[in-house]
């Protein structure tokens, strides 16, 4: 079982990572509408780069805050802290690769990847509500806010696809 602090760390990275993933799918879908392999690669590389950037920034912050040089254990802990950023892309990458394997049509794979991102945002809202022991109305509000962020990106996809 994860501690409250571990859940908080993972949740923040997952929400941020999911929004990054949705943004990359929107941009990648516009640039490469018939190449889900390339879109999947863009998602993977982008989440990796953002993970490295976040881990680096947090490592610098930790070093300055504590006044000590970073140890390998510090770097490993910080990397794990931000790992949700990479993990957030896994469901969408998997669906995009189904398009690459011609199990799904490319357009269907892109839309399904976006839908997976929306589902992940909804689940993250429920996790937050559960950890915070929110009531039904507050839970619905949190889930709605999370999904609304994703829907803004889907709306952007619809706008740029024209």
Rosetta constraint file for C-alpha pairs under 8 A:
AtomPair CA 2 CA 6 HARMONIC 5.84 0.50
AtomPair CA 2 CA 7 HARMONIC 6.20 0.50
AtomPair CA 3 CA 7 HARMONIC 6.26 0.50
AtomPair CA 4 CA 8 HARMONIC 6.13 0.50
AtomPair CA 4 CA 131 HARMONIC 7.42 0.50
AtomPair CA 5 CA 9 HARMONIC 6.17 0.50
AtomPair CA 6 CA 10 HARMONIC 6.17 0.50
AtomPair CA 6 CA 81 HARMONIC 7.90 0.50
AtomPair CA 7 CA 11 HARMONIC 5.85 0.50
AtomPair CA 8 CA 12 HARMONIC 6.17 0.50
AtomPair CA 9 CA 13 HARMONIC 6.45 0.50
AtomPair CA 9 CA 81 HARMONIC 5.89 0.50
AtomPair CA 9 CA 82 HARMONIC 7.43 0.50
AtomPair CA 10 CA 14 HARMONIC 5.97 0.50
AtomPair CA 10 CA 81 HARMONIC 6.61 0.50
AtomPair CA 10 CA 82 HARMONIC 7.13 0.50
AtomPair CA 10 CA 83 HARMONIC 7.48 0.50
AtomPair CA 10 CA 84 HARMONIC 5.44 0.50
AtomPair CA 11 CA 15 HARMONIC 6.09 0.50
AtomPair CA 11 CA 84 HARMONIC 7.38 0.50
AtomPair CA 11 CA 124 HARMONIC 6.70 0.50
AtomPair CA 11 CA 128 HARMONIC 7.54 0.50
AtomPair CA 12 CA 16 HARMONIC 6.21 0.50
AtomPair CA 12 CA 84 HARMONIC 7.92 0.50
AtomPair CA 13 CA 17 HARMONIC 5.78 0.50
AtomPair CA 13 CA 81 HARMONIC 7.74 0.50
AtomPair CA 13 CA 82 HARMONIC 5.63 0.50
AtomPair CA 13 CA 83 HARMONIC 7.05 0.50
AtomPair CA 13 CA 84 HARMONIC 4.77 0.50
AtomPair CA 13 CA 85 HARMONIC 4.89 0.50
AtomPair CA 14 CA 18 HARMONIC 5.86 0.50
AtomPair CA 14 CA 84 HARMONIC 4.64 0.50
AtomPair CA 14 CA 85 HARMONIC 5.31 0.50
AtomPair CA 14 CA 87 HARMONIC 7.20 0.50
AtomPair CA 14 CA 88 HARMONIC 5.34 0.50
AtomPair CA 14 CA 124 HARMONIC 7.72 0.50
AtomPair CA 15 CA 19 HARMONIC 6.35 0.50
AtomPair CA 15 CA 85 HARMONIC 7.87 0.50
AtomPair CA 15 CA 88 HARMONIC 7.73 0.50
AtomPair CA 15 CA 121 HARMONIC 6.54 0.50
AtomPair CA 15 CA 124 HARMONIC 6.96 0.50
AtomPair CA 16 CA 20 HARMONIC 6.29 0.50
AtomPair CA 16 CA 85 HARMONIC 6.63 0.50
AtomPair CA 17 CA 21 HARMONIC 6.07 0.50
AtomPair CA 17 CA 47 HARMONIC 6.90 0.50
AtomPair CA 17 CA 84 HARMONIC 6.78 0.50
AtomPair CA 17 CA 85 HARMONIC 4.08 0.50
AtomPair CA 17 CA 86 HARMONIC 6.65 0.50
AtomPair CA 17 CA 87 HARMONIC 7.78 0.50
AtomPair CA 17 CA 88 HARMONIC 5.34 0.50
AtomPair CA 17 CA 89 HARMONIC 7.00 0.50
AtomPair CA 18 CA 22 HARMONIC 6.14 0.50
AtomPair CA 18 CA 85 HARMONIC 7.29 0.50
AtomPair CA 18 CA 88 HARMONIC 5.18 0.50
AtomPair CA 18 CA 89 HARMONIC 6.54 0.50
AtomPair CA 18 CA 117 HARMONIC 6.10 0.50
AtomPair CA 18 CA 120 HARMONIC 7.38 0.50
AtomPair CA 18 CA 121 HARMONIC 7.01 0.50
AtomPair CA 19 CA 23 HARMONIC 6.17 0.50
AtomPair CA 19 CA 117 HARMONIC 7.87 0.50
AtomPair CA 19 CA 149 HARMONIC 7.58 0.50
AtomPair CA 19 CA 150 HARMONIC 6.63 0.50
AtomPair CA 20 CA 24 HARMONIC 6.22 0.50
AtomPair CA 20 CA 47 HARMONIC 7.31 0.50
AtomPair CA 21 CA 25 HARMONIC 6.18 0.50
AtomPair CA 21 CA 43 HARMONIC 5.93 0.50
AtomPair CA 21 CA 47 HARMONIC 7.20 0.50
AtomPair CA 21 CA 88 HARMONIC 7.34 0.50
AtomPair CA 21 CA 89 HARMONIC 5.82 0.50
AtomPair CA 21 CA 92 HARMONIC 7.81 0.50
AtomPair CA 21 CA 117 HARMONIC 7.54 0.50
AtomPair CA 22 CA 26 HARMONIC 6.22 0.50
AtomPair CA 22 CA 114 HARMONIC 6.16 0.50
AtomPair CA 22 CA 117 HARMONIC 6.38 0.50
AtomPair CA 22 CA 150 HARMONIC 7.00 0.50
AtomPair CA 22 CA 153 HARMONIC 6.61 0.50
AtomPair CA 22 CA 154 HARMONIC 7.88 0.50
AtomPair CA 23 CA 27 HARMONIC 6.29 0.50
AtomPair CA 23 CA 153 HARMONIC 6.33 0.50
AtomPair CA 24 CA 28 HARMONIC 5.68 0.50
AtomPair CA 24 CA 39 HARMONIC 7.75 0.50
AtomPair CA 24 CA 42 HARMONIC 6.96 0.50
AtomPair CA 24 CA 43 HARMONIC 5.95 0.50
AtomPair CA 24 CA 46 HARMONIC 7.69 0.50
AtomPair CA 25 CA 29 HARMONIC 5.63 0.50
AtomPair CA 25 CA 39 HARMONIC 6.45 0.50
AtomPair CA 25 CA 43 HARMONIC 6.95 0.50
AtomPair CA 25 CA 110 HARMONIC 7.11 0.50
AtomPair CA 25 CA 113 HARMONIC 7.76 0.50
AtomPair CA 25 CA 114 HARMONIC 7.16 0.50
AtomPair CA 26 CA 30 HARMONIC 6.39 0.50
AtomPair CA 26 CA 153 HARMONIC 7.06 0.50
AtomPair CA 26 CA 154 HARMONIC 7.25 0.50
AtomPair CA 26 CA 156 HARMONIC 7.26 0.50
AtomPair CA 26 CA 157 HARMONIC 5.13 0.50
AtomPair CA 27 CA 31 HARMONIC 6.25 0.50
AtomPair CA 27 CA 157 HARMONIC 7.66 0.50
AtomPair CA 28 CA 32 HARMONIC 5.60 0.50
AtomPair CA 28 CA 33 HARMONIC 7.30 0.50
AtomPair CA 28 CA 38 HARMONIC 7.78 0.50
AtomPair CA 28 CA 39 HARMONIC 5.17 0.50
AtomPair CA 28 CA 42 HARMONIC 7.16 0.50
AtomPair CA 29 CA 33 HARMONIC 4.68 0.50
AtomPair CA 29 CA 34 HARMONIC 7.94 0.50
AtomPair CA 29 CA 36 HARMONIC 7.97 0.50
AtomPair CA 29 CA 39 HARMONIC 6.79 0.50
AtomPair CA 29 CA 110 HARMONIC 6.82 0.50
AtomPair CA 29 CA 157 HARMONIC 7.89 0.50
AtomPair CA 30 CA 157 HARMONIC 7.61 0.50
AtomPair CA 30 CA 160 HARMONIC 6.72 0.50
AtomPair CA 30 CA 161 HARMONIC 6.09 0.50
AtomPair CA 32 CA 36 HARMONIC 7.44 0.50
AtomPair CA 32 CA 38 HARMONIC 7.17 0.50
AtomPair CA 32 CA 39 HARMONIC 6.92 0.50
AtomPair CA 33 CA 106 HARMONIC 7.30 0.50
AtomPair CA 33 CA 107 HARMONIC 7.07 0.50
AtomPair CA 34 CA 106 HARMONIC 5.78 0.50
AtomPair CA 34 CA 107 HARMONIC 7.33 0.50
AtomPair CA 35 CA 39 HARMONIC 6.52 0.50
AtomPair CA 35 CA 100 HARMONIC 7.25 0.50
AtomPair CA 35 CA 106 HARMONIC 6.93 0.50
AtomPair CA 36 CA 40 HARMONIC 5.95 0.50
AtomPair CA 36 CA 96 HARMONIC 5.31 0.50
AtomPair CA 36 CA 97 HARMONIC 6.53 0.50
AtomPair CA 36 CA 99 HARMONIC 5.83 0.50
AtomPair CA 36 CA 100 HARMONIC 5.53 0.50
AtomPair CA 36 CA 106 HARMONIC 6.01 0.50
AtomPair CA 36 CA 109 HARMONIC 7.40 0.50
AtomPair CA 36 CA 110 HARMONIC 7.19 0.50
AtomPair CA 37 CA 41 HARMONIC 6.17 0.50
AtomPair CA 37 CA 96 HARMONIC 6.77 0.50
AtomPair CA 37 CA 97 HARMONIC 6.07 0.50
AtomPair CA 37 CA 99 HARMONIC 7.58 0.50
AtomPair CA 37 CA 100 HARMONIC 5.28 0.50
AtomPair CA 38 CA 42 HARMONIC 6.10 0.50
AtomPair CA 39 CA 43 HARMONIC 6.24 0.50
AtomPair CA 39 CA 96 HARMONIC 7.29 0.50
AtomPair CA 40 CA 44 HARMONIC 6.18 0.50
AtomPair CA 40 CA 92 HARMONIC 7.77 0.50
AtomPair CA 40 CA 93 HARMONIC 5.05 0.50
AtomPair CA 40 CA 96 HARMONIC 5.73 0.50
AtomPair CA 40 CA 97 HARMONIC 6.66 0.50
AtomPair CA 41 CA 45 HARMONIC 5.99 0.50
AtomPair CA 41 CA 93 HARMONIC 7.98 0.50
AtomPair CA 42 CA 46 HARMONIC 5.81 0.50
AtomPair CA 43 CA 47 HARMONIC 6.04 0.50
AtomPair CA 43 CA 89 HARMONIC 6.68 0.50
AtomPair CA 43 CA 93 HARMONIC 6.98 0.50
AtomPair CA 44 CA 48 HARMONIC 6.16 0.50
AtomPair CA 44 CA 86 HARMONIC 7.50 0.50
AtomPair CA 44 CA 89 HARMONIC 6.88 0.50
AtomPair CA 44 CA 93 HARMONIC 7.30 0.50
AtomPair CA 45 CA 49 HARMONIC 6.09 0.50
AtomPair CA 46 CA 50 HARMONIC 6.07 0.50
AtomPair CA 47 CA 51 HARMONIC 5.93 0.50
AtomPair CA 47 CA 85 HARMONIC 6.21 0.50
AtomPair CA 47 CA 86 HARMONIC 5.12 0.50
AtomPair CA 47 CA 89 HARMONIC 7.05 0.50
AtomPair CA 48 CA 52 HARMONIC 6.20 0.50
AtomPair CA 48 CA 85 HARMONIC 7.94 0.50
AtomPair CA 48 CA 86 HARMONIC 6.04 0.50
AtomPair CA 49 CA 53 HARMONIC 6.13 0.50
AtomPair CA 50 CA 54 HARMONIC 6.01 0.50
AtomPair CA 50 CA 85 HARMONIC 7.50 0.50
AtomPair CA 51 CA 55 HARMONIC 5.97 0.50
AtomPair CA 51 CA 79 HARMONIC 7.76 0.50
AtomPair CA 51 CA 82 HARMONIC 6.21 0.50
AtomPair CA 51 CA 83 HARMONIC 6.83 0.50
AtomPair CA 51 CA 85 HARMONIC 5.96 0.50
AtomPair CA 51 CA 86 HARMONIC 6.53 0.50
AtomPair CA 52 CA 56 HARMONIC 5.94 0.50
AtomPair CA 52 CA 79 HARMONIC 7.91 0.50
AtomPair CA 53 CA 57 HARMONIC 6.09 0.50
AtomPair CA 54 CA 58 HARMONIC 6.04 0.50
AtomPair CA 54 CA 82 HARMONIC 6.91 0.50
AtomPair CA 55 CA 59 HARMONIC 5.98 0.50
AtomPair CA 55 CA 75 HARMONIC 7.80 0.50
AtomPair CA 55 CA 78 HARMONIC 5.85 0.50
AtomPair CA 55 CA 79 HARMONIC 5.47 0.50
AtomPair CA 55 CA 82 HARMONIC 6.32 0.50
AtomPair CA 56 CA 60 HARMONIC 6.24 0.50
AtomPair CA 57 CA 61 HARMONIC 6.22 0.50
AtomPair CA 58 CA 62 HARMONIC 6.02 0.50
AtomPair CA 58 CA 78 HARMONIC 6.86 0.50
AtomPair CA 59 CA 63 HARMONIC 6.15 0.50
AtomPair CA 59 CA 70 HARMONIC 7.28 0.50
AtomPair CA 59 CA 74 HARMONIC 7.63 0.50
AtomPair CA 59 CA 75 HARMONIC 6.58 0.50
AtomPair CA 59 CA 78 HARMONIC 6.68 0.50
AtomPair CA 60 CA 64 HARMONIC 6.18 0.50
AtomPair CA 61 CA 65 HARMONIC 5.88 0.50
AtomPair CA 62 CA 66 HARMONIC 6.02 0.50
AtomPair CA 62 CA 70 HARMONIC 7.85 0.50
AtomPair CA 63 CA 67 HARMONIC 5.61 0.50
AtomPair CA 63 CA 68 HARMONIC 5.37 0.50
AtomPair CA 63 CA 69 HARMONIC 5.72 0.50
AtomPair CA 63 CA 70 HARMONIC 5.98 0.50
AtomPair CA 64 CA 68 HARMONIC 7.14 0.50
AtomPair CA 70 CA 74 HARMONIC 5.89 0.50
AtomPair CA 70 CA 75 HARMONIC 6.79 0.50
AtomPair CA 71 CA 75 HARMONIC 6.43 0.50
AtomPair CA 72 CA 76 HARMONIC 6.12 0.50
AtomPair CA 73 CA 77 HARMONIC 6.02 0.50
AtomPair CA 74 CA 78 HARMONIC 6.12 0.50
AtomPair CA 75 CA 79 HARMONIC 6.05 0.50
AtomPair CA 76 CA 80 HARMONIC 6.21 0.50
AtomPair CA 77 CA 81 HARMONIC 6.07 0.50
AtomPair CA 78 CA 82 HARMONIC 6.46 0.50
AtomPair CA 79 CA 83 HARMONIC 6.08 0.50
AtomPair CA 80 CA 84 HARMONIC 7.92 0.50
AtomPair CA 82 CA 86 HARMONIC 7.94 0.50
AtomPair CA 83 CA 87 HARMONIC 6.33 0.50
AtomPair CA 84 CA 88 HARMONIC 5.81 0.50
AtomPair CA 85 CA 89 HARMONIC 7.41 0.50
AtomPair CA 86 CA 90 HARMONIC 7.33 0.50
AtomPair CA 88 CA 120 HARMONIC 7.94 0.50
AtomPair CA 89 CA 93 HARMONIC 5.96 0.50
AtomPair CA 90 CA 94 HARMONIC 6.06 0.50
AtomPair CA 91 CA 95 HARMONIC 6.44 0.50
AtomPair CA 91 CA 113 HARMONIC 7.29 0.50
AtomPair CA 91 CA 116 HARMONIC 6.60 0.50
AtomPair CA 91 CA 117 HARMONIC 7.73 0.50
AtomPair CA 92 CA 96 HARMONIC 6.13 0.50
AtomPair CA 92 CA 112 HARMONIC 7.73 0.50
AtomPair CA 92 CA 113 HARMONIC 4.35 0.50
AtomPair CA 92 CA 114 HARMONIC 7.09 0.50
AtomPair CA 92 CA 116 HARMONIC 6.15 0.50
AtomPair CA 92 CA 117 HARMONIC 6.70 0.50
AtomPair CA 93 CA 97 HARMONIC 6.09 0.50
AtomPair CA 93 CA 113 HARMONIC 7.29 0.50
AtomPair CA 94 CA 98 HARMONIC 6.48 0.50
AtomPair CA 95 CA 99 HARMONIC 6.79 0.50
AtomPair CA 95 CA 109 HARMONIC 5.80 0.50
AtomPair CA 95 CA 110 HARMONIC 7.77 0.50
AtomPair CA 95 CA 112 HARMONIC 6.82 0.50
AtomPair CA 95 CA 113 HARMONIC 5.69 0.50
AtomPair CA 96 CA 100 HARMONIC 6.55 0.50
AtomPair CA 96 CA 106 HARMONIC 7.67 0.50
AtomPair CA 96 CA 109 HARMONIC 5.23 0.50
AtomPair CA 96 CA 110 HARMONIC 6.25 0.50
AtomPair CA 96 CA 113 HARMONIC 6.40 0.50
AtomPair CA 97 CA 101 HARMONIC 6.21 0.50
AtomPair CA 98 CA 102 HARMONIC 6.22 0.50
AtomPair CA 98 CA 103 HARMONIC 5.21 0.50
AtomPair CA 98 CA 104 HARMONIC 5.72 0.50
AtomPair CA 98 CA 109 HARMONIC 6.91 0.50
AtomPair CA 99 CA 103 HARMONIC 5.79 0.50
AtomPair CA 99 CA 104 HARMONIC 4.60 0.50
AtomPair CA 99 CA 105 HARMONIC 5.62 0.50
AtomPair CA 99 CA 106 HARMONIC 4.98 0.50
AtomPair CA 99 CA 108 HARMONIC 7.75 0.50
AtomPair CA 99 CA 109 HARMONIC 5.29 0.50
AtomPair CA 100 CA 104 HARMONIC 7.91 0.50
AtomPair CA 100 CA 106 HARMONIC 7.39 0.50
AtomPair CA 102 CA 106 HARMONIC 7.72 0.50
AtomPair CA 104 CA 108 HARMONIC 6.27 0.50
AtomPair CA 104 CA 109 HARMONIC 5.83 0.50
AtomPair CA 105 CA 109 HARMONIC 6.10 0.50
AtomPair CA 106 CA 110 HARMONIC 6.25 0.50
AtomPair CA 107 CA 111 HARMONIC 6.28 0.50
AtomPair CA 108 CA 112 HARMONIC 5.94 0.50
AtomPair CA 109 CA 113 HARMONIC 5.98 0.50
AtomPair CA 110 CA 114 HARMONIC 6.32 0.50
AtomPair CA 111 CA 115 HARMONIC 6.18 0.50
AtomPair CA 112 CA 116 HARMONIC 6.08 0.50
AtomPair CA 113 CA 117 HARMONIC 6.33 0.50
AtomPair CA 114 CA 118 HARMONIC 6.42 0.50
AtomPair CA 114 CA 154 HARMONIC 7.19 0.50
AtomPair CA 115 CA 119 HARMONIC 6.21 0.50
AtomPair CA 116 CA 120 HARMONIC 6.08 0.50
AtomPair CA 117 CA 121 HARMONIC 6.23 0.50
AtomPair CA 117 CA 150 HARMONIC 7.31 0.50
AtomPair CA 118 CA 122 HARMONIC 6.24 0.50
AtomPair CA 118 CA 147 HARMONIC 5.79 0.50
AtomPair CA 118 CA 150 HARMONIC 5.73 0.50
AtomPair CA 118 CA 151 HARMONIC 7.40 0.50
AtomPair CA 119 CA 123 HARMONIC 6.18 0.50
AtomPair CA 119 CA 147 HARMONIC 7.84 0.50
AtomPair CA 120 CA 124 HARMONIC 6.10 0.50
AtomPair CA 121 CA 125 HARMONIC 6.26 0.50
AtomPair CA 121 CA 143 HARMONIC 7.46 0.50
AtomPair CA 121 CA 146 HARMONIC 5.49 0.50
AtomPair CA 121 CA 147 HARMONIC 5.75 0.50
AtomPair CA 121 CA 150 HARMONIC 7.32 0.50
AtomPair CA 122 CA 126 HARMONIC 6.42 0.50
AtomPair CA 122 CA 143 HARMONIC 5.16 0.50
AtomPair CA 122 CA 144 HARMONIC 7.51 0.50
AtomPair CA 122 CA 146 HARMONIC 6.21 0.50
AtomPair CA 122 CA 147 HARMONIC 5.76 0.50
AtomPair CA 123 CA 127 HARMONIC 6.18 0.50
AtomPair CA 123 CA 143 HARMONIC 7.63 0.50
AtomPair CA 124 CA 128 HARMONIC 6.17 0.50
AtomPair CA 124 CA 143 HARMONIC 7.66 0.50
AtomPair CA 124 CA 146 HARMONIC 7.79 0.50
AtomPair CA 125 CA 129 HARMONIC 6.16 0.50
AtomPair CA 125 CA 139 HARMONIC 7.29 0.50
AtomPair CA 125 CA 142 HARMONIC 5.49 0.50
AtomPair CA 125 CA 143 HARMONIC 4.41 0.50
AtomPair CA 125 CA 144 HARMONIC 7.99 0.50
AtomPair CA 125 CA 146 HARMONIC 6.17 0.50
AtomPair CA 126 CA 130 HARMONIC 6.04 0.50
AtomPair CA 126 CA 139 HARMONIC 6.50 0.50
AtomPair CA 126 CA 142 HARMONIC 7.60 0.50
AtomPair CA 126 CA 143 HARMONIC 6.27 0.50
AtomPair CA 127 CA 131 HARMONIC 6.15 0.50
AtomPair CA 128 CA 132 HARMONIC 6.08 0.50
AtomPair CA 128 CA 142 HARMONIC 7.97 0.50
AtomPair CA 129 CA 133 HARMONIC 5.79 0.50
AtomPair CA 129 CA 134 HARMONIC 5.06 0.50
AtomPair CA 129 CA 135 HARMONIC 7.81 0.50
AtomPair CA 129 CA 138 HARMONIC 7.44 0.50
AtomPair CA 129 CA 139 HARMONIC 5.24 0.50
AtomPair CA 129 CA 142 HARMONIC 7.08 0.50
AtomPair CA 130 CA 134 HARMONIC 6.33 0.50
AtomPair CA 130 CA 139 HARMONIC 8.00 0.50
AtomPair CA 134 CA 138 HARMONIC 5.74 0.50
AtomPair CA 134 CA 139 HARMONIC 5.84 0.50
AtomPair CA 135 CA 139 HARMONIC 6.00 0.50
AtomPair CA 136 CA 140 HARMONIC 6.16 0.50
AtomPair CA 137 CA 141 HARMONIC 6.26 0.50
AtomPair CA 138 CA 142 HARMONIC 6.18 0.50
AtomPair CA 139 CA 143 HARMONIC 6.16 0.50
AtomPair CA 140 CA 144 HARMONIC 5.92 0.50
AtomPair CA 141 CA 145 HARMONIC 6.15 0.50
AtomPair CA 142 CA 146 HARMONIC 6.27 0.50
AtomPair CA 143 CA 147 HARMONIC 6.09 0.50
AtomPair CA 144 CA 148 HARMONIC 5.82 0.50
AtomPair CA 145 CA 149 HARMONIC 6.39 0.50
AtomPair CA 146 CA 150 HARMONIC 6.80 0.50
AtomPair CA 147 CA 151 HARMONIC 6.07 0.50
AtomPair CA 148 CA 152 HARMONIC 6.15 0.50
AtomPair CA 149 CA 153 HARMONIC 6.88 0.50
AtomPair CA 150 CA 154 HARMONIC 6.41 0.50
AtomPair CA 151 CA 155 HARMONIC 6.01 0.50
AtomPair CA 152 CA 156 HARMONIC 6.25 0.50
AtomPair CA 153 CA 157 HARMONIC 6.31 0.50
AtomPair CA 154 CA 158 HARMONIC 6.39 0.50
AtomPair CA 155 CA 159 HARMONIC 6.26 0.50
AtomPair CA 156 CA 160 HARMONIC 6.12 0.50
AtomPair CA 157 CA 161 HARMONIC 5.85 0.50
AtomPair CA 158 CA 162 HARMONIC 6.89 0.50
